[in-house]
Amino acid sequence: MGKFNFVSLREIPSLAGEAASWFHSKWGVPREAYLECVENYLSGESEYGWYLCLEGQRIAGGLGVIENDFHDRKDLAPNICAVYTVEDCRGKGIAGRLLDMAVEALRSNGISPVYLLTDHTGFYERYGWEFLCMVQGEGEDELSRMYVHR
């Protein structure tokens, strides 16, 4: 296991295309949708950032910030989205560090609280997130859990 390097895409904008492809491969959302959000961040049009954990040249983890993560509570914004750590790097605090980076960057721009939609229980609480309510995800039968970081 190599050394991990945590970066925002503003620090290494040349990774934008690779990152968009990586997120697409993990979540199935169109690559163009990720690229559009990333480009809005890189251009300074949005402070909703994109964060990666690199292990050498490989993306080991990542997440982004968007206005709404495909749910019916448009008032709960912005949302952390696309949180993912590759399987062989799980359990090493990567997601927690990325979550902290995103929350701090948003807070430094006067954006707080932050929300997160998940089906996980017990994971996000470790990193200071609190369960808020159940929300309806687009195209989903079951309700999902909405968390908040204040």
Phi and psi in radians as a Rosetta constraint file:
Dihedral C 1 N 2 CA 2 C 2 CIRCULARHARMONIC -1.431 0.35
Dihedral N 2 CA 2 C 2 N 3 CIRCULARHARMONIC -3.072 0.35
Dihedral C 2 N 3 CA 3 C 3 CIRCULARHARMONIC -1.415 0.35
Dihedral N 3 CA 3 C 3 N 4 CIRCULARHARMONIC 2.476 0.35
Dihedral C 3 N 4 CA 4 C 4 CIRCULARHARMONIC -1.652 0.35
Dihedral N 4 CA 4 C 4 N 5 CIRCULARHARMONIC 2.476 0.35
Dihedral C 4 N 5 CA 5 C 5 CIRCULARHARMONIC -2.155 0.35
Dihedral N 5 CA 5 C 5 N 6 CIRCULARHARMONIC 2.091 0.35
Dihedral C 5 N 6 CA 6 C 6 CIRCULARHARMONIC -1.748 0.35
Dihedral N 6 CA 6 C 6 N 7 CIRCULARHARMONIC 2.180 0.35
Dihedral C 6 N 7 CA 7 C 7 CIRCULARHARMONIC -2.438 0.35
Dihedral N 7 CA 7 C 7 N 8 CIRCULARHARMONIC 2.720 0.35
Dihedral C 7 N 8 CA 8 C 8 CIRCULARHARMONIC -1.624 0.35
Dihedral N 8 CA 8 C 8 N 9 CIRCULARHARMONIC 2.722 0.35
Dihedral C 8 N 9 CA 9 C 9 CIRCULARHARMONIC -1.141 0.35
Dihedral N 9 CA 9 C 9 N 10 CIRCULARHARMONIC -0.324 0.35
Dihedral C 9 N 10 CA 10 C 10 CIRCULARHARMONIC -1.177 0.35
Dihedral N 10 CA 10 C 10 N 11 CIRCULARHARMONIC -0.442 0.35
Dihedral C 10 N 11 CA 11 C 11 CIRCULARHARMONIC -1.331 0.35
Dihedral N 11 CA 11 C 11 N 12 CIRCULARHARMONIC -0.541 0.35
Dihedral C 11 N 12 CA 12 C 12 CIRCULARHARMONIC -2.378 0.35
Dihedral N 12 CA 12 C 12 N 13 CIRCULARHARMONIC 1.226 0.35
Dihedral C 12 N 13 CA 13 C 13 CIRCULARHARMONIC -1.083 0.35
Dihedral N 13 CA 13 C 13 N 14 CIRCULARHARMONIC -0.369 0.35
Dihedral C 13 N 14 CA 14 C 14 CIRCULARHARMONIC -1.112 0.35
Dihedral N 14 CA 14 C 14 N 15 CIRCULARHARMONIC -0.264 0.35
Dihedral C 14 N 15 CA 15 C 15 CIRCULARHARMONIC -1.509 0.35
Dihedral N 15 CA 15 C 15 N 16 CIRCULARHARMONIC 0.010 0.35
Dihedral C 15 N 16 CA 16 C 16 CIRCULARHARMONIC -0.951 0.35
Dihedral N 16 CA 16 C 16 N 17 CIRCULARHARMONIC -0.880 0.35
Dihedral C 16 N 17 CA 17 C 17 CIRCULARHARMONIC -1.129 0.35
Dihedral N 17 CA 17 C 17 N 18 CIRCULARHARMONIC -0.779 0.35
Dihedral C 17 N 18 CA 18 C 18 CIRCULARHARMONIC -1.095 0.35
Dihedral N 18 CA 18 C 18 N 19 CIRCULARHARMONIC -0.729 0.35
Dihedral C 18 N 19 CA 19 C 19 CIRCULARHARMONIC -1.119 0.35
Dihedral N 19 CA 19 C 19 N 20 CIRCULARHARMONIC -0.763 0.35
Dihedral C 19 N 20 CA 20 C 20 CIRCULARHARMONIC -1.045 0.35
Dihedral N 20 CA 20 C 20 N 21 CIRCULARHARMONIC -0.722 0.35
Dihedral C 20 N 21 CA 21 C 21 CIRCULARHARMONIC -1.158 0.35
Dihedral N 21 CA 21 C 21 N 22 CIRCULARHARMONIC -0.704 0.35
Dihedral C 21 N 22 CA 22 C 22 CIRCULARHARMONIC -1.109 0.35
Dihedral N 22 CA 22 C 22 N 23 CIRCULARHARMONIC -0.858 0.35
Dihedral C 22 N 23 CA 23 C 23 CIRCULARHARMONIC -1.065 0.35
Dihedral N 23 CA 23 C 23 N 24 CIRCULARHARMONIC -0.743 0.35
Dihedral C 23 N 24 CA 24 C 24 CIRCULARHARMONIC -1.007 0.35
Dihedral N 24 CA 24 C 24 N 25 CIRCULARHARMONIC -0.735 0.35
Dihedral C 24 N 25 CA 25 C 25 CIRCULARHARMONIC -1.167 0.35
Dihedral N 25 CA 25 C 25 N 26 CIRCULARHARMONIC -0.463 0.35
Dihedral C 25 N 26 CA 26 C 26 CIRCULARHARMONIC -1.536 0.35
Dihedral N 26 CA 26 C 26 N 27 CIRCULARHARMONIC -0.582 0.35
Dihedral C 26 N 27 CA 27 C 27 CIRCULARHARMONIC -2.076 0.35
Dihedral N 27 CA 27 C 27 N 28 CIRCULARHARMONIC -0.253 0.35
Dihedral C 27 N 28 CA 28 C 28 CIRCULARHARMONIC 1.368 0.35
Dihedral N 28 CA 28 C 28 N 29 CIRCULARHARMONIC -0.027 0.35
Dihedral C 28 N 29 CA 29 C 29 CIRCULARHARMONIC -1.246 0.35
Dihedral N 29 CA 29 C 29 N 30 CIRCULARHARMONIC 2.470 0.35
Dihedral C 29 N 30 CA 30 C 30 CIRCULARHARMONIC -0.933 0.35
Dihedral N 30 CA 30 C 30 N 31 CIRCULARHARMONIC 2.410 0.35
Dihedral C 30 N 31 CA 31 C 31 CIRCULARHARMONIC -0.943 0.35
Dihedral N 31 CA 31 C 31 N 32 CIRCULARHARMONIC -0.676 0.35
Dihedral C 31 N 32 CA 32 C 32 CIRCULARHARMONIC -1.076 0.35
Dihedral N 32 CA 32 C 32 N 33 CIRCULARHARMONIC -0.616 0.35
Dihedral C 32 N 33 CA 33 C 33 CIRCULARHARMONIC -1.137 0.35
Dihedral N 33 CA 33 C 33 N 34 CIRCULARHARMONIC -0.763 0.35
Dihedral C 33 N 34 CA 34 C 34 CIRCULARHARMONIC -1.123 0.35
Dihedral N 34 CA 34 C 34 N 35 CIRCULARHARMONIC -0.773 0.35
Dihedral C 34 N 35 CA 35 C 35 CIRCULARHARMONIC -1.075 0.35
Dihedral N 35 CA 35 C 35 N 36 CIRCULARHARMONIC -0.694 0.35
Dihedral C 35 N 36 CA 36 C 36 CIRCULARHARMONIC -1.086 0.35
Dihedral N 36 CA 36 C 36 N 37 CIRCULARHARMONIC -0.792 0.35
Dihedral C 36 N 37 CA 37 C 37 CIRCULARHARMONIC -1.128 0.35
Dihedral N 37 CA 37 C 37 N 38 CIRCULARHARMONIC -0.751 0.35
Dihedral C 37 N 38 CA 38 C 38 CIRCULARHARMONIC -1.087 0.35
Dihedral N 38 CA 38 C 38 N 39 CIRCULARHARMONIC -0.773 0.35
Dihedral C 38 N 39 CA 39 C 39 CIRCULARHARMONIC -1.143 0.35
Dihedral N 39 CA 39 C 39 N 40 CIRCULARHARMONIC -0.632 0.35
Dihedral C 39 N 40 CA 40 C 40 CIRCULARHARMONIC -1.068 0.35
Dihedral N 40 CA 40 C 40 N 41 CIRCULARHARMONIC -0.652 0.35
Dihedral C 40 N 41 CA 41 C 41 CIRCULARHARMONIC -1.236 0.35
Dihedral N 41 CA 41 C 41 N 42 CIRCULARHARMONIC -0.816 0.35
Dihedral C 41 N 42 CA 42 C 42 CIRCULARHARMONIC -1.119 0.35
Dihedral N 42 CA 42 C 42 N 43 CIRCULARHARMONIC -0.585 0.35
Dihedral C 42 N 43 CA 43 C 43 CIRCULARHARMONIC -1.375 0.35
Dihedral N 43 CA 43 C 43 N 44 CIRCULARHARMONIC -0.202 0.35
Dihedral C 43 N 44 CA 44 C 44 CIRCULARHARMONIC 1.516 0.35
Dihedral N 44 CA 44 C 44 N 45 CIRCULARHARMONIC 0.038 0.35
Dihedral C 44 N 45 CA 45 C 45 CIRCULARHARMONIC -1.174 0.35
Dihedral N 45 CA 45 C 45 N 46 CIRCULARHARMONIC -0.484 0.35
Dihedral C 45 N 46 CA 46 C 46 CIRCULARHARMONIC -2.387 0.35
Dihedral N 46 CA 46 C 46 N 47 CIRCULARHARMONIC 2.581 0.35
Dihedral C 46 N 47 CA 47 C 47 CIRCULARHARMONIC -1.681 0.35
Dihedral N 47 CA 47 C 47 N 48 CIRCULARHARMONIC 0.154 0.35
Dihedral C 47 N 48 CA 48 C 48 CIRCULARHARMONIC -1.386 0.35
Dihedral N 48 CA 48 C 48 N 49 CIRCULARHARMONIC 1.747 0.35
Dihedral C 48 N 49 CA 49 C 49 CIRCULARHARMONIC -1.497 0.35
Dihedral N 49 CA 49 C 49 N 50 CIRCULARHARMONIC 2.987 0.35
Dihedral C 49 N 50 CA 50 C 50 CIRCULARHARMONIC -2.265 0.35
Dihedral N 50 CA 50 C 50 N 51 CIRCULARHARMONIC 2.280 0.35
Dihedral C 50 N 51 CA 51 C 51 CIRCULARHARMONIC -2.257 0.35
Dihedral N 51 CA 51 C 51 N 52 CIRCULARHARMONIC 2.450 0.35
Dihedral C 51 N 52 CA 52 C 52 CIRCULARHARMONIC -2.267 0.35
Dihedral N 52 CA 52 C 52 N 53 CIRCULARHARMONIC 2.649 0.35
Dihedral C 52 N 53 CA 53 C 53 CIRCULARHARMONIC -1.939 0.35
Dihedral N 53 CA 53 C 53 N 54 CIRCULARHARMONIC 2.099 0.35
Dihedral C 53 N 54 CA 54 C 54 CIRCULARHARMONIC -1.837 0.35
Dihedral N 54 CA 54 C 54 N 55 CIRCULARHARMONIC 2.414 0.35
Dihedral C 54 N 55 CA 55 C 55 CIRCULARHARMONIC -2.057 0.35
Dihedral N 55 CA 55 C 55 N 56 CIRCULARHARMONIC 1.735 0.35
Dihedral C 55 N 56 CA 56 C 56 CIRCULARHARMONIC 1.119 0.35
Dihedral N 56 CA 56 C 56 N 57 CIRCULARHARMONIC -2.191 0.35
Dihedral C 56 N 57 CA 57 C 57 CIRCULARHARMONIC -1.596 0.35
Dihedral N 57 CA 57 C 57 N 58 CIRCULARHARMONIC -0.102 0.35
Dihedral C 57 N 58 CA 58 C 58 CIRCULARHARMONIC -1.588 0.35
Dihedral N 58 CA 58 C 58 N 59 CIRCULARHARMONIC 2.432 0.35
Dihedral C 58 N 59 CA 59 C 59 CIRCULARHARMONIC -1.393 0.35
Dihedral N 59 CA 59 C 59 N 60 CIRCULARHARMONIC 2.032 0.35
Dihedral C 59 N 60 CA 60 C 60 CIRCULARHARMONIC -1.712 0.35
Dihedral N 60 CA 60 C 60 N 61 CIRCULARHARMONIC -0.356 0.35
Dihedral C 60 N 61 CA 61 C 61 CIRCULARHARMONIC -2.906 0.35
Dihedral N 61 CA 61 C 61 N 62 CIRCULARHARMONIC 2.842 0.35
Dihedral C 61 N 62 CA 62 C 62 CIRCULARHARMONIC -3.011 0.35
Dihedral N 62 CA 62 C 62 N 63 CIRCULARHARMONIC 2.902 0.35
Dihedral C 62 N 63 CA 63 C 63 CIRCULARHARMONIC -2.863 0.35
Dihedral N 63 CA 63 C 63 N 64 CIRCULARHARMONIC 2.903 0.35
Dihedral C 63 N 64 CA 64 C 64 CIRCULARHARMONIC -2.397 0.35
Dihedral N 64 CA 64 C 64 N 65 CIRCULARHARMONIC 3.082 0.35
Dihedral C 64 N 65 CA 65 C 65 CIRCULARHARMONIC -2.217 0.35
Dihedral N 65 CA 65 C 65 N 66 CIRCULARHARMONIC 2.241 0.35
Dihedral C 65 N 66 CA 66 C 66 CIRCULARHARMONIC -2.324 0.35
Dihedral N 66 CA 66 C 66 N 67 CIRCULARHARMONIC 2.974 0.35
Dihedral C 66 N 67 CA 67 C 67 CIRCULARHARMONIC -1.152 0.35
Dihedral N 67 CA 67 C 67 N 68 CIRCULARHARMONIC -0.830 0.35
Dihedral C 67 N 68 CA 68 C 68 CIRCULARHARMONIC -2.574 0.35
Dihedral N 68 CA 68 C 68 N 69 CIRCULARHARMONIC 2.214 0.35
Dihedral C 68 N 69 CA 69 C 69 CIRCULARHARMONIC -1.607 0.35
Dihedral N 69 CA 69 C 69 N 70 CIRCULARHARMONIC 0.945 0.35
Dihedral C 69 N 70 CA 70 C 70 CIRCULARHARMONIC 1.038 0.35
Dihedral N 70 CA 70 C 70 N 71 CIRCULARHARMONIC 0.938 0.35
Dihedral C 70 N 71 CA 71 C 71 CIRCULARHARMONIC -2.452 0.35
Dihedral N 71 CA 71 C 71 N 72 CIRCULARHARMONIC 3.009 0.35
Dihedral C 71 N 72 CA 72 C 72 CIRCULARHARMONIC -1.495 0.35
Dihedral N 72 CA 72 C 72 N 73 CIRCULARHARMONIC -0.084 0.35
Dihedral C 72 N 73 CA 73 C 73 CIRCULARHARMONIC -1.735 0.35
Dihedral N 73 CA 73 C 73 N 74 CIRCULARHARMONIC 1.337 0.35
Dihedral C 73 N 74 CA 74 C 74 CIRCULARHARMONIC -1.098 0.35
Dihedral N 74 CA 74 C 74 N 75 CIRCULARHARMONIC -0.329 0.35
Dihedral C 74 N 75 CA 75 C 75 CIRCULARHARMONIC -1.322 0.35
Dihedral N 75 CA 75 C 75 N 76 CIRCULARHARMONIC -0.291 0.35
Dihedral C 75 N 76 CA 76 C 76 CIRCULARHARMONIC -1.671 0.35
Dihedral N 76 CA 76 C 76 N 77 CIRCULARHARMONIC 1.568 0.35
Dihedral C 76 N 77 CA 77 C 77 CIRCULARHARMONIC -2.537 0.35
Dihedral N 77 CA 77 C 77 N 78 CIRCULARHARMONIC 2.704 0.35
Dihedral C 77 N 78 CA 78 C 78 CIRCULARHARMONIC -1.365 0.35
Dihedral N 78 CA 78 C 78 N 79 CIRCULARHARMONIC 3.021 0.35
Dihedral C 78 N 79 CA 79 C 79 CIRCULARHARMONIC -2.091 0.35
Dihedral N 79 CA 79 C 79 N 80 CIRCULARHARMONIC 2.344 0.35
Dihedral C 79 N 80 CA 80 C 80 CIRCULARHARMONIC -1.228 0.35
Dihedral N 80 CA 80 C 80 N 81 CIRCULARHARMONIC 2.401 0.35
Dihedral C 80 N 81 CA 81 C 81 CIRCULARHARMONIC -2.422 0.35
Dihedral N 81 CA 81 C 81 N 82 CIRCULARHARMONIC 2.893 0.35
Dihedral C 81 N 82 CA 82 C 82 CIRCULARHARMONIC 1.003 0.35
Dihedral N 82 CA 82 C 82 N 83 CIRCULARHARMONIC 0.595 0.35
Dihedral C 82 N 83 CA 83 C 83 CIRCULARHARMONIC -1.187 0.35
Dihedral N 83 CA 83 C 83 N 84 CIRCULARHARMONIC 2.132 0.35
Dihedral C 83 N 84 CA 84 C 84 CIRCULARHARMONIC -2.664 0.35
Dihedral N 84 CA 84 C 84 N 85 CIRCULARHARMONIC 2.409 0.35
Dihedral C 84 N 85 CA 85 C 85 CIRCULARHARMONIC -2.219 0.35
Dihedral N 85 CA 85 C 85 N 86 CIRCULARHARMONIC 2.316 0.35
Dihedral C 85 N 86 CA 86 C 86 CIRCULARHARMONIC -1.076 0.35
Dihedral N 86 CA 86 C 86 N 87 CIRCULARHARMONIC 2.583 0.35
Dihedral C 86 N 87 CA 87 C 87 CIRCULARHARMONIC -0.961 0.35
Dihedral N 87 CA 87 C 87 N 88 CIRCULARHARMONIC -0.747 0.35
Dihedral C 87 N 88 CA 88 C 88 CIRCULARHARMONIC -1.318 0.35
Dihedral N 88 CA 88 C 88 N 89 CIRCULARHARMONIC -0.017 0.35
Dihedral C 88 N 89 CA 89 C 89 CIRCULARHARMONIC -2.016 0.35
Dihedral N 89 CA 89 C 89 N 90 CIRCULARHARMONIC 0.096 0.35
Dihedral C 89 N 90 CA 90 C 90 CIRCULARHARMONIC -1.247 0.35
Dihedral N 90 CA 90 C 90 N 91 CIRCULARHARMONIC 2.714 0.35
Dihedral C 90 N 91 CA 91 C 91 CIRCULARHARMONIC 1.425 0.35
Dihedral N 91 CA 91 C 91 N 92 CIRCULARHARMONIC 0.218 0.35
Dihedral C 91 N 92 CA 92 C 92 CIRCULARHARMONIC -1.994 0.35
Dihedral N 92 CA 92 C 92 N 93 CIRCULARHARMONIC 0.192 0.35
Dihedral C 92 N 93 CA 93 C 93 CIRCULARHARMONIC 1.427 0.35
Dihedral N 93 CA 93 C 93 N 94 CIRCULARHARMONIC 0.201 0.35
Dihedral C 93 N 94 CA 94 C 94 CIRCULARHARMONIC -1.115 0.35
Dihedral N 94 CA 94 C 94 N 95 CIRCULARHARMONIC -0.882 0.35
Dihedral C 94 N 95 CA 95 C 95 CIRCULARHARMONIC -1.062 0.35
Dihedral N 95 CA 95 C 95 N 96 CIRCULARHARMONIC -0.728 0.35
Dihedral C 95 N 96 CA 96 C 96 CIRCULARHARMONIC -1.045 0.35
Dihedral N 96 CA 96 C 96 N 97 CIRCULARHARMONIC -0.749 0.35
Dihedral C 96 N 97 CA 97 C 97 CIRCULARHARMONIC -1.156 0.35
Dihedral N 97 CA 97 C 97 N 98 CIRCULARHARMONIC -0.730 0.35
Dihedral C 97 N 98 CA 98 C 98 CIRCULARHARMONIC -1.126 0.35
Dihedral N 98 CA 98 C 98 N 99 CIRCULARHARMONIC -0.731 0.35
Dihedral C 98 N 99 CA 99 C 99 CIRCULARHARMONIC -1.041 0.35
Dihedral N 99 CA 99 C 99 N 100 CIRCULARHARMONIC -0.786 0.35
Dihedral C 99 N 100 CA 100 C 100 CIRCULARHARMONIC -1.073 0.35
Dihedral N 100 CA 100 C 100 N 101 CIRCULARHARMONIC -0.733 0.35
Dihedral C 100 N 101 CA 101 C 101 CIRCULARHARMONIC -1.032 0.35
Dihedral N 101 CA 101 C 101 N 102 CIRCULARHARMONIC -0.813 0.35
Dihedral C 101 N 102 CA 102 C 102 CIRCULARHARMONIC -1.142 0.35
Dihedral N 102 CA 102 C 102 N 103 CIRCULARHARMONIC -0.811 0.35
Dihedral C 102 N 103 CA 103 C 103 CIRCULARHARMONIC -1.062 0.35
Dihedral N 103 CA 103 C 103 N 104 CIRCULARHARMONIC -0.777 0.35
Dihedral C 103 N 104 CA 104 C 104 CIRCULARHARMONIC -1.163 0.35
Dihedral N 104 CA 104 C 104 N 105 CIRCULARHARMONIC -0.714 0.35
Dihedral C 104 N 105 CA 105 C 105 CIRCULARHARMONIC -1.109 0.35
Dihedral N 105 CA 105 C 105 N 106 CIRCULARHARMONIC -0.750 0.35
Dihedral C 105 N 106 CA 106 C 106 CIRCULARHARMONIC -1.115 0.35
Dihedral N 106 CA 106 C 106 N 107 CIRCULARHARMONIC -0.818 0.35
Dihedral C 106 N 107 CA 107 C 107 CIRCULARHARMONIC -1.031 0.35
Dihedral N 107 CA 107 C 107 N 108 CIRCULARHARMONIC -0.683 0.35
Dihedral C 107 N 108 CA 108 C 108 CIRCULARHARMONIC -1.171 0.35
Dihedral N 108 CA 108 C 108 N 109 CIRCULARHARMONIC -0.305 0.35
Dihedral C 108 N 109 CA 109 C 109 CIRCULARHARMONIC -1.791 0.35
Dihedral N 109 CA 109 C 109 N 110 CIRCULARHARMONIC 0.272 0.35
Dihedral C 109 N 110 CA 110 C 110 CIRCULARHARMONIC 1.343 0.35
Dihedral N 110 CA 110 C 110 N 111 CIRCULARHARMONIC 0.297 0.35
Dihedral C 110 N 111 CA 111 C 111 CIRCULARHARMONIC -1.853 0.35
Dihedral N 111 CA 111 C 111 N 112 CIRCULARHARMONIC 1.891 0.35
Dihedral C 111 N 112 CA 112 C 112 CIRCULARHARMONIC -2.868 0.35
Dihedral N 112 CA 112 C 112 N 113 CIRCULARHARMONIC 2.490 0.35
Dihedral C 112 N 113 CA 113 C 113 CIRCULARHARMONIC -1.346 0.35
Dihedral N 113 CA 113 C 113 N 114 CIRCULARHARMONIC 3.084 0.35
Dihedral C 113 N 114 CA 114 C 114 CIRCULARHARMONIC -2.166 0.35
Dihedral N 114 CA 114 C 114 N 115 CIRCULARHARMONIC 2.593 0.35
Dihedral C 114 N 115 CA 115 C 115 CIRCULARHARMONIC -2.106 0.35
Dihedral N 115 CA 115 C 115 N 116 CIRCULARHARMONIC 2.833 0.35
Dihedral C 115 N 116 CA 116 C 116 CIRCULARHARMONIC -2.665 0.35
Dihedral N 116 CA 116 C 116 N 117 CIRCULARHARMONIC 2.299 0.35
Dihedral C 116 N 117 CA 117 C 117 CIRCULARHARMONIC -1.803 0.35
Dihedral N 117 CA 117 C 117 N 118 CIRCULARHARMONIC 2.277 0.35
Dihedral C 117 N 118 CA 118 C 118 CIRCULARHARMONIC -2.733 0.35
Dihedral N 118 CA 118 C 118 N 119 CIRCULARHARMONIC 2.849 0.35
Dihedral C 118 N 119 CA 119 C 119 CIRCULARHARMONIC -1.835 0.35
Dihedral N 119 CA 119 C 119 N 120 CIRCULARHARMONIC -0.073 0.35
Dihedral C 119 N 120 CA 120 C 120 CIRCULARHARMONIC -1.275 0.35
Dihedral N 120 CA 120 C 120 N 121 CIRCULARHARMONIC 2.590 0.35
Dihedral C 120 N 121 CA 121 C 121 CIRCULARHARMONIC -2.200 0.35
Dihedral N 121 CA 121 C 121 N 122 CIRCULARHARMONIC 2.405 0.35
Dihedral C 121 N 122 CA 122 C 122 CIRCULARHARMONIC 1.584 0.35
Dihedral N 122 CA 122 C 122 N 123 CIRCULARHARMONIC -0.377 0.35
Dihedral C 122 N 123 CA 123 C 123 CIRCULARHARMONIC -1.353 0.35
Dihedral N 123 CA 123 C 123 N 124 CIRCULARHARMONIC -0.959 0.35
Dihedral C 123 N 124 CA 124 C 124 CIRCULARHARMONIC -1.245 0.35
Dihedral N 124 CA 124 C 124 N 125 CIRCULARHARMONIC -0.446 0.35
Dihedral C 124 N 125 CA 125 C 125 CIRCULARHARMONIC -0.996 0.35
Dihedral N 125 CA 125 C 125 N 126 CIRCULARHARMONIC -0.570 0.35
Dihedral C 125 N 126 CA 126 C 126 CIRCULARHARMONIC -1.041 0.35
Dihedral N 126 CA 126 C 126 N 127 CIRCULARHARMONIC -0.409 0.35
Dihedral C 126 N 127 CA 127 C 127 CIRCULARHARMONIC -1.936 0.35
Dihedral N 127 CA 127 C 127 N 128 CIRCULARHARMONIC 0.394 0.35
Dihedral C 127 N 128 CA 128 C 128 CIRCULARHARMONIC 1.567 0.35
Dihedral N 128 CA 128 C 128 N 129 CIRCULARHARMONIC 0.152 0.35
Dihedral C 128 N 129 CA 129 C 129 CIRCULARHARMONIC -1.545 0.35
Dihedral N 129 CA 129 C 129 N 130 CIRCULARHARMONIC 2.560 0.35
Dihedral C 129 N 130 CA 130 C 130 CIRCULARHARMONIC -2.095 0.35
Dihedral N 130 CA 130 C 130 N 131 CIRCULARHARMONIC 2.439 0.35
Dihedral C 130 N 131 CA 131 C 131 CIRCULARHARMONIC -1.104 0.35
Dihedral N 131 CA 131 C 131 N 132 CIRCULARHARMONIC 2.314 0.35
Dihedral C 131 N 132 CA 132 C 132 CIRCULARHARMONIC -1.887 0.35
Dihedral N 132 CA 132 C 132 N 133 CIRCULARHARMONIC -0.965 0.35
Dihedral C 132 N 133 CA 133 C 133 CIRCULARHARMONIC -2.969 0.35
Dihedral N 133 CA 133 C 133 N 134 CIRCULARHARMONIC 3.044 0.35
Dihedral C 133 N 134 CA 134 C 134 CIRCULARHARMONIC -1.670 0.35
Dihedral N 134 CA 134 C 134 N 135 CIRCULARHARMONIC 2.470 0.35
Dihedral C 134 N 135 CA 135 C 135 CIRCULARHARMONIC -2.321 0.35
Dihedral N 135 CA 135 C 135 N 136 CIRCULARHARMONIC 2.826 0.35
Dihedral C 135 N 136 CA 136 C 136 CIRCULARHARMONIC -1.687 0.35
Dihedral N 136 CA 136 C 136 N 137 CIRCULARHARMONIC 2.037 0.35
Dihedral C 136 N 137 CA 137 C 137 CIRCULARHARMONIC -1.398 0.35
Dihedral N 137 CA 137 C 137 N 138 CIRCULARHARMONIC 2.582 0.35
Dihedral C 137 N 138 CA 138 C 138 CIRCULARHARMONIC -1.030 0.35
Dihedral N 138 CA 138 C 138 N 139 CIRCULARHARMONIC 2.234 0.35
Dihedral C 138 N 139 CA 139 C 139 CIRCULARHARMONIC 1.241 0.35
Dihedral N 139 CA 139 C 139 N 140 CIRCULARHARMONIC 0.235 0.35
Dihedral C 139 N 140 CA 140 C 140 CIRCULARHARMONIC -1.946 0.35
Dihedral N 140 CA 140 C 140 N 141 CIRCULARHARMONIC 2.456 0.35
Dihedral C 140 N 141 CA 141 C 141 CIRCULARHARMONIC -1.369 0.35
Dihedral N 141 CA 141 C 141 N 142 CIRCULARHARMONIC -0.756 0.35
Dihedral C 141 N 142 CA 142 C 142 CIRCULARHARMONIC -1.510 0.35
Dihedral N 142 CA 142 C 142 N 143 CIRCULARHARMONIC 2.629 0.35
Dihedral C 142 N 143 CA 143 C 143 CIRCULARHARMONIC -1.321 0.35
Dihedral N 143 CA 143 C 143 N 144 CIRCULARHARMONIC 2.688 0.35
Dihedral C 143 N 144 CA 144 C 144 CIRCULARHARMONIC -1.992 0.35
Dihedral N 144 CA 144 C 144 N 145 CIRCULARHARMONIC 2.823 0.35
Dihedral C 144 N 145 CA 145 C 145 CIRCULARHARMONIC -1.523 0.35
Dihedral N 145 CA 145 C 145 N 146 CIRCULARHARMONIC 2.295 0.35
Dihedral C 145 N 146 CA 146 C 146 CIRCULARHARMONIC -1.871 0.35
Dihedral N 146 CA 146 C 146 N 147 CIRCULARHARMONIC 2.223 0.35
Dihedral C 146 N 147 CA 147 C 147 CIRCULARHARMONIC -1.936 0.35
Dihedral N 147 CA 147 C 147 N 148 CIRCULARHARMONIC 2.759 0.35
Dihedral C 147 N 148 CA 148 C 148 CIRCULARHARMONIC -2.310 0.35
Dihedral N 148 CA 148 C 148 N 149 CIRCULARHARMONIC 2.510 0.35
Dihedral C 148 N 149 CA 149 C 149 CIRCULARHARMONIC -2.115 0.35
Dihedral N 149 CA 149 C 149 N 150 CIRCULARHARMONIC 1.998 0.35
